[in-house]
């Protein structure tokens, strides 16, 4: 999962990025409105974590004292951008929550918060956005639990690395769909992280070894997909 973290506080931003990466999230972090607009205008993200009290960071907003994270959220929804957004803010009045949710936030979390609650809310929002009622992903004999980060095949536990888990989760969220190497890389790496040329193929190879080679199909030069091997 690729997240955009929009947070101007360096300590909070560094702490969240460091904590989210081991949970399998690729985290891109920006610290002002201009950088957030640029990122959202050029990249695709699975979810945005949005602070409200943000500096402008560039031309065009300095003259507007009302410009903040809420105005950015409104811009997203006005152009029909449905990217899920969780507001993370110290603004905790009932009116603040109402404005945030009515502007288009999918959830609203007041600082300070427990990290476990944040990750649970991220999973819940992604689940709703993907149209899934069940928190656990299933495909044939494979069962993947995003909350516990556990995987089973035919009832037997399978130990995966964080990036193996991320690749499998991406494939299981779109069972049968063909995902390109670039699409899978987007789920694995944030800005500034070095991407090895064969990283995805290595993780797929390791998954085949652990899950069964027949469970992940390949269209050479295009991408990978989960096969219906257990359908019968």
DOMAR-337466 format. One record per residue (C-alpha): residue number from 1; x, y, z. Coordinates in nm, 3 decimals, always signed. Layout:
R    nr      east     north        up
R   NUM         X         Y         Z
...
This chain:
R    nr      east     north        up
R     1    +0.000    +0.000    +0.000
R     2    +0.129    +0.344    -0.093
R     3    +0.043    +0.629    +0.143
R     4    +0.092    +1.005    +0.118
R     5    +0.163    +1.160    +0.457
R     6    +0.095    +1.535    +0.466
R     7    +0.238    +1.657    +0.797
R     8    +0.446    +1.967    +0.871
R     9    +0.574    +1.856    +1.212
R    10    +0.911    +1.690    +1.153
R    11    +0.902    +1.477    +1.468
R    12    +0.553    +1.343    +1.397
R    13    +0.629    +1.289    +1.029
R    14    +0.950    +1.098    +1.092
R    15    +0.787    +0.887    +1.362
R    16    +0.488    +0.795    +1.148
R    17    +0.697    +0.712    +0.843
R    18    +0.933    +0.496    +1.049
R    19    +0.642    +0.314    +1.216
R    20    +0.433    +0.259    +0.903
R    21    +0.707    +0.113    +0.683
R    22    +0.749    -0.209    +0.886
R    23    +0.370    -0.251    +0.858
R    24    +0.409    -0.290    +0.482
R    25    +0.325    +0.066    +0.376
R    26    +0.532    +0.265    +0.128
R    27    +0.515    +0.618    +0.273
R    28    +0.579    +0.940    +0.082
R    29    +0.598    +1.244    +0.311
R    30    +0.539    +1.611    +0.228
R    31    +0.527    +1.902    +0.471
R    32    +0.325    +2.181    +0.307
R    33    +0.026    +2.249    +0.081
R    34    +0.225    +2.316    -0.234
R    35    +0.414    +1.987    -0.209
R    36    +0.091    +1.800    -0.131
R    37    -0.084    +1.951    -0.434
R    38    +0.210    +1.857    -0.656
R    39    +0.219    +1.500    -0.525
R    40    -0.156    +1.446    -0.560
R    41    -0.154    +1.601    -0.906
R    42    +0.114    +1.368    -1.043
R    43    +0.105    +1.045    -0.841
R    44    -0.153    +0.787    -0.737
R    45    -0.185    +0.688    -0.371
R    46    -0.391    +0.425    -0.193
R    47    -0.461    +0.664    +0.096
R    48    -0.371    +1.010    +0.227
R    49    -0.296    +1.094    +0.591
R    50    -0.371    +1.466    +0.611
R    51    -0.283    +1.720    +0.877
R    52    -0.498    +2.036    +0.870
R    53    -0.261    +2.304    +1.000
R    54    -0.020    +2.328    +0.706
R    55    +0.208    +2.605    +0.575
R    56    +0.154    +2.711    +0.211
R    57    +0.505    +2.618    +0.098
R    58    +0.482    +2.786    -0.239
R    59    +0.325    +3.061    -0.449
R    60    -0.052    +3.090    -0.470
R    61    -0.153    +3.021    -0.113
R    62    +0.049    +3.269    +0.091
R    63    -0.211    +3.539    +0.034
R    64    -0.495    +3.315    +0.147
R    65    -0.485    +3.268    +0.525
R    66    -0.774    +3.021    +0.508
R    67    -0.579    +2.775    +0.293
R    68    -0.510    +2.462    +0.497
R    69    -0.547    +2.085    +0.483
R    70    -0.925    +2.120    +0.476
R    71    -0.912    +2.336    +0.165
R    72    -0.684    +2.079    +0.001
R    73    -0.935    +1.806    +0.087
R    74    -1.213    +2.016    -0.066
R    75    -1.011    +2.059    -0.385
R    76    -0.964    +1.683    -0.414
R    77    -1.336    +1.611    -0.380
R    78    -1.437    +1.894    -0.613
R    79    -1.237    +1.735    -0.893
R    80    -1.391    +1.394    -0.812
R    81    -1.069    +1.250    -0.673
R    82    -1.188    +0.959    -0.457
R    83    -0.853    +0.881    -0.292
R    84    -0.932    +0.787    +0.070
R    85    -0.829    +1.054    +0.321
R    86    -0.783    +1.023    +0.697
R    87    -0.749    +1.356    +0.874
R    88    -0.487    +1.361    +1.152
R    89    -0.515    +1.682    +1.351
R    90    -0.514    +1.849    +1.691
R    91    -0.843    +2.022    +1.607
R    92    -1.081    +1.828    +1.828
R    93    -1.398    +2.035    +1.850
R    94    -1.726    +1.875    +1.737
R    95    -1.756    +2.139    +1.467
R    96    -1.407    +2.059    +1.340
R    97    -1.494    +1.690    +1.304
R    98    -1.820    +1.771    +1.126
R    99    -1.645    +2.007    +0.881
R   100    -1.373    +1.754    +0.811
R   101    -1.613    +1.467    +0.743
R   102    -1.855    +1.685    +0.546
R   103    -1.570    +1.815    +0.331
R   104    -1.496    +1.459    +0.227
R   105    -1.268    +1.294    +0.484
R   106    -1.316    +0.919    +0.518
R   107    -1.211    +0.931    +0.883
R   108    -1.096    +1.186    +1.140
R   109    -0.841    +1.110    +1.411
R   110    -0.739    +1.358    +1.680
R   111    -0.378    +1.391    +1.798
R   112    -0.236    +1.241    +2.008
R   113    -0.349    +0.895    +1.904
R   114    -0.238    +0.537    +1.947
R   115    -0.047    +0.399    +1.650
R   116    -0.245    +0.073    +1.661
R   117    -0.567    +0.273    +1.627
R   118    -0.429    +0.457    +1.325
R   119    -0.332    +0.136    +1.145
R   120    -0.672    -0.016    +1.228
R   121    -0.845    +0.289    +1.081
R   122    -0.624    +0.274    +0.771
R   123    -0.721    -0.088    +0.716
R   124    -1.090    -0.011    +0.774
R   125    -1.092    +0.280    +0.528
R   126    -0.906    +0.078    +0.263
R   127    -1.148    -0.209    +0.315
R   128    -1.453    +0.014    +0.268
R   129    -1.296    +0.187    -0.029
R   130    -1.231    -0.151    -0.190
R   131    -1.591    -0.260    -0.132
R   132    -1.497    -0.539    +0.109
R   133    -1.698    -0.619    +0.421
R   134    -1.462    -0.885    +0.557
R   135    -1.129    -0.775    +0.706
R   136    -0.958    -1.098    +0.595
R   137    -0.861    -1.156    +0.230
R   138    -0.924    -1.500    +0.082
R   139    -0.833    -1.650    -0.253
R   140    -0.877    -2.024    -0.280
R   141    -0.673    -2.184    -0.003
R   142    -0.482    -1.862    +0.072
R   143    -0.598    -1.653    +0.368
R   144    -0.432    -1.318    +0.442
R   145    -0.510    -1.110    +0.751
R   146    -0.391    -0.747    +0.714
R   147    -0.444    -0.679    +1.086
R   148    -0.223    -0.958    +1.220
R   149    -0.007    -0.977    +0.905
R   150    -0.049    -1.353    +0.902
R   151    -0.089    -1.576    +0.597
R   152    -0.216    -1.931    +0.578
R   153    -0.233    -2.176    +0.290
R   154    -0.475    -2.465    +0.336
R   155    -0.480    -2.387    +0.707
R   156    -0.102    -2.393    +0.747
R   157    +0.081    -2.072    +0.849
R   158    +0.329    -1.926    +0.602
R   159    +0.597    -1.681    +0.715
R   160    +0.647    -1.389    +0.474
R   161    +0.876    -1.088    +0.478
R   162    +0.716    -0.742    +0.483
R   163    +0.761    -0.694    +0.109
R   164    +0.652    -1.046    +0.019
R   165    +0.339    -0.977    +0.224
R   166    +0.287    -0.644    +0.042
R   167    +0.308    -0.809    -0.301
R   168    +0.067    -1.086    -0.203
R   169    -0.176    -0.837    -0.046
R   170    -0.177    -0.627    -0.365
R   171    -0.252    -0.936    -0.575
R   172    -0.523    -1.059    -0.336
R   173    -0.699    -0.724    -0.334
R   174    -0.759    -0.770    -0.708
R   175    -0.785    -1.148    -0.750
R   176    -0.736    -1.253    -1.109
R   177    -0.635    -0.904    -1.221
R   178    -0.305    -0.861    -1.401
R   179    -0.073    -0.625    -1.210
R   180    +0.233    -0.487    -1.382
R   181    +0.576    -0.472    -1.225
R   182    +0.540    -0.092    -1.201
R   183    +0.208    -0.124    -1.018
R   184    +0.362    -0.362    -0.766
R   185    +0.670    -0.142    -0.724
R   186    +0.437    +0.146    -0.633
R   187    +0.306    -0.066    -0.345
R   188    +0.656    -0.142    -0.220
R   189    +0.864    +0.172    -0.246
R   190    +0.831    +0.536    -0.143
R   191    +1.023    +0.834    -0.277
R   192    +1.396    +0.812    -0.234
R   193    +1.402    +0.436    -0.186
R   194    +1.626    +0.254    -0.431
R   195    +1.434    +0.010    -0.650
R   196    +1.635    -0.288    -0.768
R   197    +1.560    -0.376    -1.127
R   198    +1.445    -0.731    -1.050
R   199    +1.297    -0.675    -0.702
R   200    +0.939    -0.767    -0.791
R   201    +1.039    -1.083    -0.976
R   202    +1.249    -1.187    -0.674
R   203    +0.954    -1.140    -0.435
R   204    +0.721    -1.327    -0.670
R   205    +0.973    -1.612    -0.693
R   206    +0.989    -1.630    -0.313
R   207    +0.609    -1.626    -0.288
R   208    +0.581    -1.911    -0.538
R   209    +0.829    -2.112    -0.336
R   210    +0.632    -2.057    -0.015
R   211    +0.274    -2.068    -0.148
R   212    +0.304    -2.303    -0.445
R   213    +0.434    -2.207    -0.788
R   214    +0.098    -2.269    -0.953
R   215    -0.079    -2.000    -0.748
R   216    +0.083    -1.696    -0.918
R   217    +0.062    -1.668    -1.294
R   218    +0.278    -1.457    -1.526
R   219    +0.217    -1.280    -1.854
R   220    +0.573    -1.240    -1.971
R   221    +0.674    -0.878    -2.003
R   222    +0.340    -0.759    -1.865
R   223    +0.282    -0.868    -1.506
R   224    +0.149    -1.115    -1.250
R   225    -0.188    -1.243    -1.132
R   226    -0.336    -1.491    -0.885
R   227    -0.461    -1.807    -1.049
R   228    -0.788    -1.990    -0.959
R   229    -0.591    -2.306    -0.878
R   230    -0.800    -2.384    -0.567
R   231    -1.136    -2.303    -0.727
R   232    -1.237    -2.666    -0.759
